[in-house]
């Protein structure tokens, strides 16, 4: 799951940007489009090739929350789950947004 939140719920500009970004990401990933992470990082993110190969084993669902939004990613098997974990750890490391070990919990 990818979860992004605003620090201040009254910051509607940031709240709307988070929601827009995650909704677009969810739709893009479901259509095998990982161009935004590749353009952002200038390289192929960890897990991306495997996620593309295993696309039929993954589903993506956008969900709004009170303070932002999340993308719930479901994997049908351990190989797909590992690919998602690798991708999320890469994102966490590159964006310095948290503890990569939290991905597996």
C-alpha positions in Angstrom: 0.0 0.0 0.0 1.1 3.5 -0.8 -0.2 6.0 1.7 0.4 9.8 1.5 -1.0 12.3 4.0 -0.9 16.0 4.6 0.5 17.3 8.0 -2.3 19.9 8.2 -5.8 18.8 7.1 -6.6 22.4 6.4 -3.9 22.5 3.7 -6.4 21.7 0.9 -3.9 22.6 -1.9 -1.5 19.9 -0.8 -4.3 17.5 0.0 -5.7 17.8 -3.5 -2.2 17.4 -5.1 -1.6 14.2 -3.1 -5.0 12.8 -4.2 -4.5 13.7 -7.8 -1.0 12.2 -7.9 -2.0 8.9 -6.3 -5.2 8.6 -8.4 -3.1 9.0 -11.6 -0.4 6.6 -10.3 -3.0 4.0 -9.5 -4.6 4.3 -13.0 -1.2 4.3 -14.7 0.2 1.3 -12.9 -3.0 -0.7 -13.7 -2.3 0.1 -17.4 1.4 -1.0 -17.1 2.5 2.6 -17.3 5.5 3.2 -15.0 6.8 6.3 -16.9 6.4 8.8 -14.1 8.7 6.9 -11.6 11.2 6.3 -14.4 11.2 10.0 -15.4 11.4 11.1 -11.8 14.4 8.9 -10.9 16.1 8.7 -14.3 16.4 4.9 -14.0 14.3 1.8 -13.8 13.0 1.5 -10.3 13.7 -1.8 -8.4 10.8 -4.2 -8.9 9.4 -2.5 -12.0 10.4 -5.1 -14.6 8.9 -7.9 -12.4 5.8 -5.9 -11.8 5.3 -5.5 -15.5 6.0 -9.2 -16.1 3.5 -10.2 -13.3 0.9 -7.5 -14.1 -1.9 -10.1 -14.3 -1.1 -11.0 -10.7 -1.4 -7.4 -9.4 -4.4 -5.1 -8.8 -4.4 -1.4 -7.8 -7.1 0.4 -6.0 -7.2 4.2 -5.3 -8.8 5.2 -1.9 -9.2 8.7 -0.5 -8.5 9.2 3.2 -9.3 12.0 5.5 -5.8 13.4 5.2 -4.8 12.2 1.8 -5.1 9.1 -0.2 -3.6 5.6 -0.7 -3.1 3.1 -3.4 -3.9 -0.5 -2.2 -1.8 -3.0 -4.2 -2.8 -6.6 -4.0 -0.5 -9.4 -5.2 -1.8 -12.8 -6.1 1.4 -14.7 -5.2 4.7 -14.3 -3.4 6.7 -13.4 -6.5 4.4 -10.5 -7.3 4.4 -9.4 -3.6 8.3 -9.4 -3.6 8.3 -7.2 -6.8 5.9 -4.7 -5.1 8.0 -4.7 -1.9 11.1 -4.0 -4.0 9.4 -1.2 -5.9 8.1 0.4 -2.7 11.4 0.1 -0.9 13.0 1.9 -3.8 10.5 4.7 -3.7 11.0 5.1 0.1 14.7 5.1 -0.2 14.7 7.6 -3.2 12.2 10.0 -1.6 13.6 9.5 1.9 10.0 9.1 3.2 10.3 6.5 5.9 11.7 3.2 7.0 12.0 0.7 4.1 11.5 -2.2 6.6 7.9 -0.9 7.1 7.0 -2.1 3.6 7.0 -5.8 4.6 4.7 -5.3 7.6 
